[in-house]
């Protein structure tokens, strides 16, 4: 693996995979809802869309035709704190695809006509995802409070309608800037080609931009000080309630790989504690699982399930009982059973490098340690059951806890649920 910060400020990683038959290219930009405000929320997502209207001298039709003739497509995704462009190609198309990524970095000349057309597309997306976005807003507001992560990705129809080309160009110059952009190439690439890429992309003019900082200490005060928090939202027409029990995780005390491993033991795997006890042994739910949302500075571990509201209190009591016991019952066998997912299975990344590309890009962009597959495996092999017990005790506390219940909640009170927790 070769990683460089070029003279123009652009960060680049080239990760050769022996015997790979394809190349995955990813461009990662630090942007998104986290760095927006109420007035410009949604601008990153709209900017992503505009890159499919015009790239340098290529119009929309030419973009699609060019990528299709390479047997691929250009993909764009906006996350809460990152904007990504990705493409997977056969090695013989690498030069041609890299030209597209140079155009992504240097295109600023969209027209008002193109913008107005794309606004309609984005507004239709807002309409189509209205119910989904409504639920996300409920969860995000309950969990993140005043943290900027509570903002949605799409923004509002009002915001989208109000953006101008000048707004988008000014915003792009701010975020496509030194130390704010990472290019990652994984797969069938050799050292000589890597050097050529470093040289070529080092010639591109990258904006100075602004350094994106947040008052981390202010954000931390807003988390980890709950009662616990309980949020009910009534949807009377639903048959069952959807439940999300979430816990704040301090990434300054718990490593990302440790959190992912613990999640697998608790509810991420088929033989996890929640699946075995709540679903299989007690038959309380059809499905229950845990997951983690990891951001650059914060993380949340959530337990998610749906249930008839008559069994809601019992399910919560049983889940809390399991979580309280974890600090004593997690065993070496639990660690051994899950270890292959975090060691042997990481070699799957060498067969399908998109996940590897994304991990490298997000880590490098957010100044986290960038590891090879081998180093990542070695780090996971150091995990033991004593550490899993220790971090479970750190996470599963009432001052870290949020409970969100959505559905036919009439007759359920926040105070009663808070007593259970």
Secondary structure, 3 states (H helix, E strand, C coil): CEEEECCCCCEEEEEECCCCCCEEEEEEECCCHHHCCCCCCCHHHHHHHHCCCEECCEEHHHHHHHHHCCCCCCEEEECCCCEEEEEEECHHHHHHHHHHHHHHHHCCCCCHHHHHHHHHHHHHHHHHCHHHHHHHHHHHHHHHCCCHHHCCCCCCHHHHHHCCHHHHHHHHHHHCECCCEEEEEEECCCHHHHHHHHHHHCCCCCECCCCCCCCHHHHHHHCCCCCCEEEEEECCCCCCEEEEEEEEEECCCCCHHHHHHHHHHHHHCCCCHHHHHHHHHCCCCCCEEEEEEECCCEEEEEEEEEECHHHHHHHHHHHHHHHHHHHHHCCHHHHHHHHHHHCHHHHHHHCCCHHHHHHHHHHHHCCCCCCCHHHHHHHHHCCCHHHHHHHHHHHCCHHHEEEEEEECCCCCCHHHHHHHC
